[in-house]
Amino acid sequence: MTEDDWRPTATLAALRQRAAMLARLRDFFAVRQVLEVETPVLSAGAVSDPQIESLATHIAGLPGRFFMGTSPEYPMKRLLASGSGDIYQVAKVFRDAERGRWHNPEFTLVEWYRLGFDDAALMSEVEALVAALLAPHRSLAAAERLTYADALRRHAGVDAHTDSDAALARAAADHGIVCQAELDRDARLDLLMGLVAGPQLGVDRPCFICDYPASQASLARLKPGLPQVAARFEFYIDGIELANGFHELANAAEQRERFTQDLAIRAERGQPTAPLDRRLLAALDAGLPDCAGVALGFDRLVAIALGAARLSEAMAFSIDNA
């Protein structure tokens, strides 16, 4: 602690630019008649994804724990199942064990859902939104669309679909990655994508990574054909991941099975488990309309607009002086 750690981590000029970007974002969705919504931060259910850890709290007079949202996805899907139509949200979200140059345990997501869109159509809208928000600061070339397999082949020299676990481990070692932990195949691929390919993506022009392995589908539907891939994409600028989107899975039984598999992985790894969001599952049972959705890291986008060296320069206060 220092005498002046009460001061904001961003300059006042940066905060004015952030506010202007937020205003342009709302204009973007207003023109497209996408409804802004607000959903609860706290929930009785939690995300099952083994790569994400929730923060939990207790509320006096109520049983069990409540979990702080890692994204507004689940309650927004309940709105979609209720007939809301196209919606978006600017949401504060929380993730444990995320702190670093481009991470903060509390951050801002822009999440939106478009009825009748698939992943390809939503990628085009993500590109349009980002170009609109960055326009006063920099112009962007047309985005590249690269499959997950092609990205790893180009930057890490591996075949994501056919190479053995041993080959993936050798590739990691060849790129100077030392990991003593026992990793499953998806974890090995994540390591190569995050540490080798990721920093090289979107450097010359923005880049979408699409067609993720089926085992990394999360809440995305699978595409027909072989090898089987998910209708999922991520978006990169300057080696920074900005967005993660899906052509949303609407099959309730399949989503339950994926959640169950997630919990089994968490148990095997000794990670904490939490109740599944039964209200989300009930909404999927009732029927989710055909739609695509995406979550975009607003703080990271502001940092890119500012040319900032770290996330804290794009937010009023980071966790270190919250």
Protein Blocks (a to p, Z undefined) as FASTA:
>chain_A
ZZklmpcfbdfklmmmmmmmmmmmmmmmmmnopacddddfbdfbdcfbfkbccdddddeh
iacjddddfbfklmmmmmmmnonopaddddddddehiacfkbcfbdcddddddehiafkl
mmmmmmmmmmmmmmmmoccdddddddfklmmmmmnopafklmcfklmmmmmmmnopacfb
dcdfklmmmmmmmmmmmmmgoklpccddehiafklnomaccdedjddddddddddeehia
fbdcddddfbfklmmmmmmmmmmmmmmnopacddddfklmmmmmnopaddddddddfklm
mmmmnopabfklmcfbdfklZZ
